[in-house]
Amino acid sequence: MTKEYKTIVEISGPLIFLEKTEPVGYGELVNINLPDGSTKRGQVLDTSADIVAVQVFEGTGGLNEESGVVFTGETIKLPVSKDMLGRILSGSGEPLDGGPRIVPEDRIDVNGAAMNPYSRMPPEDFIQTGISTIDGTNTLVRGQKLPIFSGSGLPHNEIALQIARQAKVPGSEEAFAVVFAAMGITNEEAQYFMEDFEKTGALERAVVFLNLADDPAVERLITPRMALTAAEYLAYQHDMHVLVILTDITNYCEALRQMGAAREEVPGRRGYPGYMYTDLASLYERAGVIKGRKGSVTQFSILTMPGDDITHPIPDLSGYITEGQIVVSRELHRKGIYPPINVLPSLSRLMNSGIGSGKTREDHKAVSDQMYAAYAEGRDLRGLVAIVGKEALSERDQKILEFADLFEDRFVRQGRNEDRSIEDTLNIAWSILAELPEALLTRIDNKFIVKYHPAYKKNN
């Protein structure tokens, strides 16, 4: 029979501390029996020579020194099955959609197993999101981890839902699934997500985990691990290509800071725990392609930068771990442009391995480089115009200034339900580049100009 211990010495926020009574493991599950007969669940967070710290999932209300603690000897496991597809679950894996509990084919530890670096394959397969600023200039590759850096009040959730609806590998018949995990969202946002998934039919190939703002902070730390465990199961047991969307990593880090404060740890930068880098890496590094396995896990994690500060610890540490970033711009949002993605500070470090002949199109890299260069110069010229006026510019500079406006209006701007193929994206790019004198297209090989430039197409 499992022993019950009544050795609680302190209750602090979501944590209880009890005198050590038997050998316990990190992450071990705990049942806490309250004096009123109800039971709460917890997890061992820390263990020393004489004290065990336990985080309580449902909050510590109603607990006192008379509460009994039972160590189960198990870690948190997610019941997994292919029937998860099409389901909406809570942050701890309980059904939220009124459906039955999932009948598990297996139960998997949510902390996952570390991926052997030697067994990783270099990502190289293009994923089409249908959004030009990502596909055209910051291409997502299968197995990549590419965060979206946003700010409060910007439409990052709409972008996430659009990617969830539209993402696919063009020309491939392989099974593609989306695992969507939302952390610390309001009830209103949860309703919005659920309605959008159900209305658009995207739910059929998705597993959704929703952790609400009024759910315990401890659950917020488990939610992304639940989502990644489901993704790894679908990818490596059922050979599916899985896109994981995590929103909002900032809420996750706030929960991490709250737990650190409850444990009275020495804080690091801005009060966040010193181990936040390692903790975030344990999430981000669960993306990849493994040799000998057909499936893959690709990650889009969304984080809102507090005060739009890209040097804040959360985006700063994420940038070190991930392979680039997509930056959502408040300036473009104010202009009424959707999606307001600023391509200049955005970057996809794996883009070059996922584009080109046989993957997207032979002219992709050259077109992307040319547009980036012309748009960057056009943005600089806007600052000059504010000082000297448009009339003071040369004819060449005026053309580049006009290009920057066209780029934002025709390439960046698109509808919330507009799903552009990579061909569409590149053709729109050429139609804008055609507004520049051919002499300015210095980054594009002449053979591509002859083949794809609208002026030559007309003549042919």
Protein Blocks (a to p, Z undefined) as FASTA:
>chain_A
ZZdddfbfbdehjbccdddfbdcdehiacddddfkopacddddfbdcfkbccdddfkope
hiafkbccddehiacdddddfklgopacdfkopafklpacdddfbdcdfkbpaddfklpc
cdfbdcdehiaklmmmmcccehiacdddddehiaklmmmmmmmmmgccehiabdcddddd
dehiafklmmmmmmmmmmnommmmcccddddfkbcfklmmmmmmmmmmmmmmmmmmnopa
cddddddfklmmmmmmmmmmmnopacdeehiafklmmmmmmmmmmgccdehiabdcdddd
ddddehhiakbmklmmmmmmmgcdddddfklmmnopacfddfklgccfklmmmgcehilo
mklmmmmmmmmmmmmmmmmmmmmmmmnopklpcfklmmmmmmmmmmmmmmmpccfklccd
fklmmmmmmmmmmmpcfklmmmbcfklmmmmmmklmmmZZ
